[in-house]
Amino acid sequence: MKKSLFALGILGLAACQSEPEAGAIAFTATVDTLEIDALRCYAVNYEVWGSPSDTVGTSLAVRGILTAGAVTDSNKAVDYLPAGDTLRGSFYYLSVPVTAGPAELELNVTKIDQP
């Protein structure tokens, strides 16, 4: 427990939140650390909110690019967000060790047009 609190104390929780415009997608993301045996890497947890006024769901592409020091990795997910619901997900950046330095996150959420 002390180890986790120490890591969070050093890194802090980096959070990014978009301010939705008309027709935009509202989301938040937090950067955290993950420890698997001797590997300590970064994890990103995100939430995307559907508008209560939507009558149909939306297909979304979520793309995260994480950079720490000279190491960069990216992840992408395609998912369906039902109308008025919340989509939660996580990305694990196993190739970006915590020892690479503080992390910077770029997260993009875009609608996928259906034919």
Secondary structure, DSSP 8 states (H G I E B T S, - for coil): -HHHHHHHHHH--EEEE----TT--EEEEEEEEEEETTEEEEEEEEEEE--TT-SS-EEEEEEEEEEETTEEEEEEEEEEE-TT-EEEEEEEEEEEEGGG-SEEEEEEEEE----
